Amino acid sequence: MTKPLRIAFLLFPNVTQLDLTGPAQVLSRLGNARLDLVWKTLDPVPTDAGFSILPTATFADVQHADILCVPGGFGTNGVIADDEAMAWVQAIGATATWVTSVCTGSLILGAAGLLDGYRAGCHWAQRDMLPLFNAIPVDARVVVDRNRVTGGGITAGIDFALTLTAMIRGEAHARTVQLGLEYDPAPPFDSGSPPSAGSEIVAAYQRRMHSLVPTRDDDLRALAKRRGYARDIQG
């Protein structure tokens, strides 16, 4: 019998659902594990895809987890501004065996003081914000630094979860999970990273993001100072 694991995902308004559901699907196959989607209440939580997800537990219900996983999304800054949510992340991360994130979830971990001096991944468009929280940004799909395991943007969450599965249950188990999910990517286009997409597509993406959340990075800088981080970085 493998050791039972408790896995806690932070679920929050305007989360990128694939940041959460991709790794949740993989980690649910660790075996002998309980997986919870945690928020303040059990009310439906809207995602940035236009549909909602039901939490399975509240902050009060989950006082410890073996694996803490924090996804990202348009709601990241809202979480960092939320004292109750940040207190829960700090408390669970302080004792978790594995402290993990996907996409801009690493910014939440950083703001919670859980990435000081750690190498970490993030979505490429906000990776340069990690030094606000004394984290070391790394351009990689998955970054492992001691018990911190962080994924890059969105789809990298599946790679992250398979990496973590191999670290916990062994590579053979992880390979079996990968086969069961038929995770054998063959995208129709080669534009999944800035170098492969090219400057024109990168610029178009950045214009779109600025139109949706024009002060996102400035707001994050202000939140970093509110959380006690005095360091600033060039915009």
N, C-alpha and C positions, 0 to 999 in steps of 0.2 A: 504494500500500500504506500503510494507516494504521500508526501507531506501535504496536508490540506492548505490551500492558499486562499487568502481573501484579497480580492482585487477591487480597488475603488477608482472609478473614473469620475472626475469632476464634470458635471453636466451644467451648462449655464446658457442663458439667453444669447442667441446669435452665435452659438458654437458652429464650427464647420462640421457637419454631421459625419463626413467620411474620416475626419481626424479621430473621431470617437468610434464609429461603427466598424471601420476597417480593423484596427487593432483589437477591438472587443471581440470580433468574430474569430480572430486568430487565438487570442488569449483564453477564450472560452473553451478551447480544446487542449488546454494544459492538462486537464484531468484532475479530478478531486479539488475543484476550485469553485469559490463563490464569487460572482462578479456583480458589483453594484454600480448603478449610475446615480450619483449623489448630488442633491441640490437642497436648497433651504426647505422646500415643501415637496409634496408629491404631485403637485399640479403639473400639467403638461408644460414643457419648456420649448419655446420656439427655436428652431435652428435657422441658419442662414440660407437653407435650401427651400424655405417656405412651408415646411411641415414641422410638427412638434414631436418630441420624444418624452415618454413618461419616465420620470425618475423611479428607481426601485427603493431608494432609501434617502433619508434626510441627514443633514450634518449631525444631528443629535443621535441618529441611529448608528453611525459609523465613527467609532472612537480610535480604531486601529486598522491598518491594512498592511499586508505583506508587500503589495505593489500599489503605489499611487501613480495614476496616469492622468496627466492634464492635457487635454486637447487644446487647439487654438481656434481662431476664427475672428469675425468682426467684433465679437463680444469680449475680446481679451482685455481691452482697456477698462471696460466696465467691471470686470472681475477684480482687476488691480485696484480699482477705486472702492471696492466693496470690503469694508473691514471684516464683516462676518465671514465672507468667503475666504479671504486671505488668512484669517485666523485658523480656519479649518485646514487649509492647505499647509500652513506652517506646522500645525500640530500633527497631522498625519505624516507629513514628510520627515518630521524629526525622528520618528521611530520606524518608518517603513524600511523593509529590507531593500527594496528597489524604488528609487525616485525617478520617475520617467515623464516624458512629454512627447507631444507630436506638434510639429508646425510651430506657431507662435505661442503654444502652451509653455515653451521654455521661458518666455518673458514673464509669465505668471510665476513659474518656479523661481526665476531670478528675483522678482519683486518680493517674493516670500523669504528671501535670504537663503535659498537652497542651492544656489549655483555659484556662490562666492569661490573663485579660484578654480572652478570646474570648466572643462572643455564642453561645449554644447552645440547642438544643431538647432536650426530654426528654418522657417520659410525664407527663401533667398531674399525676398523683398524687405524683410525686417531683421535679417541676421545681424546687420551692423548696429542694431539697438542693444544687443546682448551686453556689450561693455558698460552700458549704463548701470548694470547690476553686478559688475565685477566678474562677469562670466567671459570665457574665451571663445569667440565664435569660430566654428569649423564648417567648412564647405564640404558636407558629406551627407549621404542619405541616412546614415545611422552613426551616432557618436557615443562611444562607451568610455566613461571616465569613472573608474571605481564602481560605485553602485548607482551612478547616474547614467541613464540610457535615454538619449534624446534623438528624436527623428527629425528629418527635414520636413519639407512642406507636404501636407495632405496625404498623397499616395505613399509617401515614404513611411507612413504609419504602419503599413503592412510589412515592409522590410524590418522596421523597428521591432514589431511584435514577433516576427519569426526569429530575429536575432535574440531577443529576450527569452523566447521559448527554448532555443538551443542552449542558452546559458543555464536555464533552470532544469530542463528535462533531458537535455542531450540533443545532439545534432540529428540522430536518427528519428527521434520523436518530431522534431521541427520539420524534417524533410517529409515525413508522413502527413503532417498537417498541410504543408505546402501542396502536396499531391492531391489531398482531399479537396482543397480549395481550387485546384487547377490554376494555381497562381503561376502563370507562364506568360508574362507580359510581351505583347507584340503590337505596340501602338501604331496607328496608321500614319503618324507624323513624328518627325524627330525635332520636337520643339519643347521638350519638357524641362529645359534648363536655360538660363540666359545665354550661355555660349552657343547652344544648338539652335535656339530660337532666333538669335540675331538681334541687332540693335533696334530695328524697326518695330518688331513685335514686342520687345521689352518696353520700348517707349510707349507703345499703345496701351500695354497693360498698366504701366505706371500712371498714365493719364486717366485711365478708367478708375483706378484705385483712388486717385486724388479727387476725382469728381464724387466718389461715394463717401469717402472719409478724408476731407481735405486737411484736417489738423491732426491726423492720427499720430504722427511721430512727435509733433510738438506736445500733444496731450500726454504722450507716454513719458516724455522728458519731465514734464511737470509732476506726473505721478511718481516717477523715480525719486524726485526730491521729497515728495510727500512721504514716501516710504523710507526716507533716511539716507538715500544715496545722493551724495553731493556731487559726484563726478558727472561731467557733461561730455558729450561727444559732438563732433561736427555734423551738421545736417547735410 
